[in-house]
């Protein structure tokens, strides 16, 4: 069982501390999940789920609406109770970018104020903004005045503050236009290459899965298929996952 304290879903950086089962060997994965099952109000939302994630791996979670993808991330963060085991390597730092933070944009906070909410020592805000391709002047802007693409970059910078080992993304381009989507995914690719981060990404974009992922998990309340994208995302497996034929048109994300 995980124990991440009383952190809520909106917490974007979560240290793994006491209460987590820790393997003892030196080469263990950052994350090991075994026979995970999540039940809420008597309804089974996830079951029979096992996988590992290593440093540097991009692990993508693919599936239809209601498949349990966000439920999985919330279980990994310790927000939802579960059966089975979730084991984070001791000391692993987790950055989390949620699908939406709808209310924060209505609060008169500047980007600088938003970063000041982070626990511990205040990060170098301008430096973190530069990391995600934003100018230092963004620190003084109100959160509500940012474009959707800029806001998503701020969330990624927020998650990066504290130097995480793994980043969790729940539909990182929700509400972002096509040009912004390409920019966000190019940024994730750059961060992965420069920092050797592990990433867990929920996305509906098959082109992104093929381009970024080392491993894909096809999920519909239980695993449908899992493995390298090229050999896993066959027409037969996609039909099993979505219940209908899925046509794949590759497009480039710059």
C-alpha positions, 0 to 999 in steps of 0.5 A: 500500500502506498502512503503519501500522507494527506496530499490531494490530487492538485499537489503537483510534487509529492515526495515518497516517504515513510509507509511505502514498501521499499525494495532493497536491491540497487537496480530496482525500478522507480515504480512497481505495481502488482495486482492492483485493484481499485473499488469505489462504492462497490464498483470495480474501477481497476483490477488485475493490473501489474507493471513496472516503470524504470528511470528514463522510461516513458510509460503511456496509458491509453484507453477509452473514457471511463477506462480507469486511467485517471483512477490509476494515477490517483491510486499511484499518488496515494489519493485512492485506497486500493488492493494489491501493491504500489511500491515506489523506490525509496526517495522517489520525487514525483511531479504531477500535472493534473488534467485540469485545475479549473478554479485556480484561473479564477483566483487573482494569483500571479505566476510568482504567487502560484510558485510561492504556494509550493512547500519548502524553499521557494524555487527559482521561478524565472529559471523554472519558467525558462526551462519550459520556454517561457520568458521571465516576464511571465512571473508577474502575469496573472494566472487567469491572463495566460493562454491555455498553452502558457498555463500548461507550461506553467503547470509543468514548470511547477511540477519540475520545481524540486527536481522530480525523478518521475512526472505524471501527466493526465492528458497534458494537452487538454484544452490546448489548441493543436499548435499548443499541443505540438509545443507541449509534446515537444517540451516533454520530449526535450525534458525527457532527453535532458533529464532522463526522467521517467514519465507516465502519460495519459493521452488519446493521441496515438501519434504521441504514443508512437513517438514518445513512449517506450511502453504503452499500457492499453487499459479498460478497467483491466489491462488489454495489452502492454508492451512497446508501442510498435508491436503492441498497438496492432489493429486487433489490439486497438479494436479490443481496447476501443470495441471498434476499428481505430484508424491511425494517421501519424502526424508530426509534433514539432 
